[in-house]
Amino acid sequence: MEHQLKLTKPLAFFDLETTGIQVQKDRIVEISIAKANIDGSVDIKTRRVNPGIPIPLEASLVHGIYDEDVKDEPSFKQIAKSMAQFLEGCDLAGFNSNRFDVPMLVEEFLRSDVDFDTKNRRLVDAQRIFHLMEPRNLSAAYKFYCHKDLIGAHGAEADVLATLEVLNAQVKYYEKTAMKDAEGNEYFPIQNDVAVLHQLSASNSIDFANRMVYNKDQVAVFNFGKYMGRSVTDVLKTDPSYYDWMMKGDFPMDTKRKLTEIKLKGFQR
């Protein structure tokens, strides 16, 4: 398989099948990565994972993976370092990846004591582009852009390869499509440039669980609970116990890490 995306570094498309959708509680049962290289080639790695917990029947009915299928597979911790090495130096892409797959992957790496930071990686979500231009789902996107039926939907490899094809087709389809901003000025939102696609996919979330966000003034504020809308730094100064409550609470490790970073920056001022 080849692609026509203009890349300055590899763009790793990935998809996860999991035991559920709760980042802090659920686990990966299958991961597939299609690494789009600068030279136009694609490297594919697919791996089933023993989640260490039972796979709920409702999840198995979606992706077709049952406890018996993964009982002899390695845990994510056993493959975490090799996965991190495969993704080293890559930007990340997927379908609905910014809301689910990236947060879940980061959480699994943190649980495995593997430092996998997304700060210097561009994140491209083909779903965000699709919903901006043609609001539907992956199967419809594949049919619309690639003119093919998606066979094996909800299998990690089928979904991740379809996503790569969809983004590739989206760039070609919309690269010359103009839109108008609030002032009526014409612009081209879709470009064959990962930096531009990253900006289109970006949100105001600070942590992947969306517990903290940037407000219109780019100030970090809480996005839940009794301090919703309040500056995180101000809350941590006026109510220090809130930090302890969150660190001991049932929040994703990524949320706790980002909260700690904000707290430390506040002390340095």
C-alpha positions as CSV (number, residue, x, y, z in Angstrom):
1,M,0.0,0.0,0.0
2,E,1.2,3.5,-0.8
3,H,0.0,7.1,0.0
4,Q,0.3,10.6,-1.4
5,L,0.4,12.6,1.8
6,K,3.2,15.2,2.0
7,L,5.0,14.4,5.2
8,T,8.1,15.8,7.0
9,K,8.0,12.8,9.4
10,P,6.0,9.5,9.5
11,L,2.3,9.7,10.3
12,A,1.1,6.7,12.2
13,F,-2.5,5.9,11.7
14,F,-3.8,3.7,14.5
15,D,-7.0,2.1,15.8
16,L,-7.8,0.3,19.1
17,E,-10.3,-2.3,20.0
18,T,-10.9,-2.3,23.8
19,T,-12.9,-3.8,26.6
20,G,-15.0,-0.6,26.8
21,I,-14.8,3.2,26.5
22,Q,-13.7,4.3,30.0
23,V,-10.1,5.4,29.6
24,Q,-9.1,4.9,33.2
25,K,-10.8,1.5,33.6
26,D,-10.9,-0.3,30.3
27,R,-8.0,-1.9,28.4
28,I,-6.8,-2.5,24.9
29,V,-7.5,-5.9,23.3
30,E,-6.1,-5.1,19.8
31,I,-4.0,-2.4,18.3
32,S,-3.2,-1.8,14.6
33,I,-0.8,0.8,13.3
34,A,-0.3,1.8,9.7
35,K,2.8,4.0,9.6
36,A,2.7,6.2,6.5
37,N,6.4,7.0,5.8
38,I,7.9,10.0,4.1
39,D,8.7,8.0,1.0
40,G,5.1,7.1,0.4
41,S,5.4,3.5,1.8
42,V,3.3,2.1,4.6
43,D,4.4,-0.2,7.4
44,I,1.6,-2.2,9.2
45,K,1.8,-3.7,12.7
46,T,-1.2,-5.4,14.2
47,R,-1.2,-7.0,17.6
48,R,-3.8,-8.6,19.9
49,V,-3.4,-7.9,23.6
50,N,-4.4,-9.8,26.8
51,P,-6.2,-7.0,28.7
52,G,-5.9,-8.8,32.1
53,I,-9.6,-8.3,32.7
54,P,-12.7,-10.0,31.2
55,I,-13.9,-8.6,27.9
56,P,-17.6,-7.7,28.4
57,L,-19.9,-9.5,26.0
58,E,-21.3,-6.3,24.6
59,A,-17.7,-5.2,23.6
60,S,-17.0,-8.6,22.0
61,L,-20.1,-8.4,20.0
62,V,-18.8,-5.2,18.4
63,H,-15.2,-6.1,17.6
64,G,-15.5,-9.9,17.6
65,I,-12.7,-10.5,20.1
66,Y,-13.4,-12.8,23.1
67,D,-11.5,-13.8,26.2
68,E,-10.5,-17.1,24.5
69,D,-9.0,-15.2,21.6
70,V,-6.5,-13.2,23.7
71,K,-5.8,-15.6,26.7
72,D,-2.3,-16.5,25.3
73,E,-1.5,-13.0,24.0
74,P,1.0,-10.7,25.8
75,S,-0.2,-7.9,28.1
76,F,0.2,-4.3,26.9
77,K,3.0,-3.8,29.4
78,Q,5.0,-6.6,27.7
79,I,4.7,-4.9,24.2
80,A,4.7,-1.3,25.3
81,K,8.4,-0.6,24.7
82,S,8.3,-2.1,21.2
83,M,5.2,-0.2,20.4
84,A,6.7,3.1,21.6
85,Q,9.8,2.4,19.5
86,F,7.6,1.8,16.4
87,L,5.9,5.1,17.0
88,E,9.0,7.0,17.8
89,G,9.3,10.2,15.8
90,C,5.8,9.8,14.4
91,D,2.8,12.2,14.3
92,L,-0.5,10.4,15.1
93,A,-3.7,10.0,13.1
94,G,-6.9,8.1,13.4
95,F,-10.7,8.3,13.2
96,N,-12.2,9.8,16.4
97,S,-8.6,9.3,17.7
98,N,-8.3,12.6,19.6
99,R,-11.4,11.8,21.7
100,F,-10.7,8.1,22.4
101,D,-7.8,6.2,20.8
102,V,-5.0,8.7,21.7
103,P,-6.2,9.1,25.4
104,M,-6.5,5.3,25.7
105,L,-3.1,4.7,24.2
106,V,-1.5,7.3,26.4
107,E,-3.1,5.9,29.5
108,E,-1.9,2.3,28.7
109,F,1.6,3.6,28.2
110,L,1.5,5.4,31.5
111,R,0.2,2.3,33.3
112,S,3.2,0.4,31.7
113,D,5.7,3.0,32.9
114,V,6.6,3.9,29.4
115,D,7.1,7.7,28.7
116,F,5.0,8.4,25.6
117,D,4.5,12.1,25.3
118,T,2.3,13.7,22.7
119,K,3.5,17.3,23.2
120,N,5.8,17.2,20.1
121,R,3.5,15.1,18.0
122,R,0.9,16.5,15.6
123,L,-2.5,14.8,16.0
124,V,-4.7,14.5,13.0
125,D,-8.3,13.2,13.4
126,A,-9.9,12.3,10.1
127,Q,-13.3,12.2,11.8
128,R,-13.1,15.9,12.6
129,I,-12.4,16.7,9.0
130,F,-15.1,14.4,7.8
131,H,-17.7,15.8,10.2
132,L,-16.7,19.3,9.1
133,M,-17.2,18.5,5.4
134,E,-19.5,15.4,5.4
135,P,-21.1,14.5,8.8
136,R,-21.2,10.7,8.9
137,N,-19.3,7.6,10.2
138,L,-16.2,5.7,9.0
139,S,-18.2,3.2,6.9
140,A,-20.0,6.1,5.1
141,A,-16.7,8.0,4.8
142,Y,-15.0,5.0,3.2
143,K,-17.9,4.6,0.8
144,F,-18.1,8.3,0.0
145,Y,-14.4,9.0,-0.5
146,C,-13.0,5.7,-1.6
147,H,-16.1,4.4,-3.4
148,K,-15.8,1.0,-1.7
149,D,-17.7,-0.9,1.0
150,L,-15.8,-1.3,4.3
151,I,-15.4,-5.0,4.8
152,G,-14.5,-6.1,8.4
153,A,-15.6,-2.8,10.1
154,H,-14.7,-2.8,13.8
155,G,-11.7,-4.9,13.2
156,A,-8.6,-2.8,14.1
157,E,-6.7,-3.4,10.9
158,A,-9.7,-3.0,8.6
159,D,-10.6,0.3,10.4
160,V,-7.1,1.7,10.5
161,L,-6.4,1.0,6.8
162,A,-9.7,2.5,5.9
163,T,-8.9,5.6,7.9
164,L,-5.6,6.0,6.1
165,E,-7.3,5.7,2.7
166,V,-10.1,8.1,3.9
167,L,-7.6,10.9,5.0
168,N,-5.6,10.4,1.8
169,A,-8.8,10.8,-0.3
170,Q,-10.0,13.7,1.8
171,V,-6.9,15.7,1.2
172,K,-7.1,15.1,-2.6
173,Y,-10.9,15.7,-2.6
174,Y,-10.9,19.0,-0.6
175,E,-7.5,20.5,-1.3
176,K,-9.0,23.0,-3.8
177,T,-12.3,23.5,-2.0
178,A,-12.7,27.0,-0.6
179,M,-14.8,28.1,2.4
180,K,-15.6,31.6,3.7
181,D,-14.9,32.8,7.2
182,A,-17.2,35.1,9.3
183,E,-15.9,38.2,7.5
184,G,-16.6,36.6,4.1
185,N,-13.0,36.0,3.2
186,E,-12.2,32.9,1.2
187,Y,-9.8,30.3,2.5
188,F,-8.9,26.7,1.9
189,P,-9.2,24.7,5.2
190,I,-7.9,21.4,3.8
191,Q,-4.3,21.2,2.7
192,N,-1.8,18.4,2.2
193,D,0.1,19.5,5.3
194,V,0.0,17.7,8.6
195,A,0.5,20.9,10.5
196,V,-2.7,22.4,9.0
197,L,-4.6,19.1,9.5
198,H,-3.5,19.0,13.1
199,Q,-4.9,22.5,13.7
200,L,-8.2,21.5,12.1
201,S,-8.3,18.5,14.4
202,A,-7.3,20.3,17.6
203,S,-9.6,21.2,20.5
204,N,-9.4,23.4,23.6
205,S,-8.9,20.4,25.8
206,I,-5.9,20.3,28.1
207,D,-6.2,16.6,29.2
208,F,-7.6,13.9,27.0
209,A,-10.5,13.3,29.5
210,N,-11.6,16.9,28.9
211,R,-11.6,17.7,32.7
212,M,-9.6,20.9,32.0
213,V,-9.9,23.1,29.0
214,Y,-8.6,26.5,27.8
215,N,-11.2,29.2,27.9
216,K,-11.6,32.0,25.3
217,D,-8.7,33.9,27.0
218,Q,-6.5,30.7,26.8
219,V,-6.6,30.3,30.6
220,A,-6.7,26.8,31.9
221,V,-10.1,26.2,33.6
222,F,-11.9,23.2,35.1
223,N,-14.5,21.7,32.9
224,F,-16.5,19.8,35.6
225,G,-17.7,19.9,39.2
226,K,-18.1,22.7,41.6
227,Y,-15.2,24.7,40.1
228,M,-16.3,24.4,36.5
229,G,-15.2,27.5,34.6
230,R,-12.8,28.6,37.3
231,S,-9.0,29.0,36.7
232,V,-7.2,25.8,37.6
233,T,-4.2,27.8,39.1
234,D,-6.5,30.0,41.2
235,V,-8.4,27.0,42.5
236,L,-5.2,25.2,43.5
237,K,-4.1,28.3,45.4
238,T,-7.3,28.9,47.2
239,D,-8.3,25.3,47.8
240,P,-5.1,23.2,47.9
241,S,-7.1,20.1,49.1
242,Y,-8.8,20.0,45.7
243,Y,-5.5,18.9,44.1
244,D,-5.1,16.1,46.7
245,W,-8.7,15.0,46.1
246,M,-8.2,14.8,42.3
247,M,-4.8,13.0,42.7
248,K,-6.4,10.3,44.9
249,G,-9.6,10.2,42.9
250,D,-10.7,8.0,40.0
251,F,-9.3,10.2,37.3
252,P,-7.1,9.1,34.3
253,M,-3.3,9.3,34.9
254,D,-3.0,11.8,32.0
255,T,-5.4,14.2,33.8
256,K,-3.4,13.9,37.0
257,R,-0.2,14.5,35.1
258,K,-1.5,17.6,33.4
259,L,-2.9,18.9,36.6
260,T,0.5,18.5,38.3
261,E,2.1,20.4,35.4
262,I,-0.2,23.3,35.9
263,K,0.3,23.3,39.6
264,L,4.1,23.3,39.2
265,K,4.0,26.2,36.7
266,G,1.8,28.2,39.1
267,F,4.5,27.8,41.8
268,Q,7.2,29.0,39.5
269,R,5.5,32.4,38.9
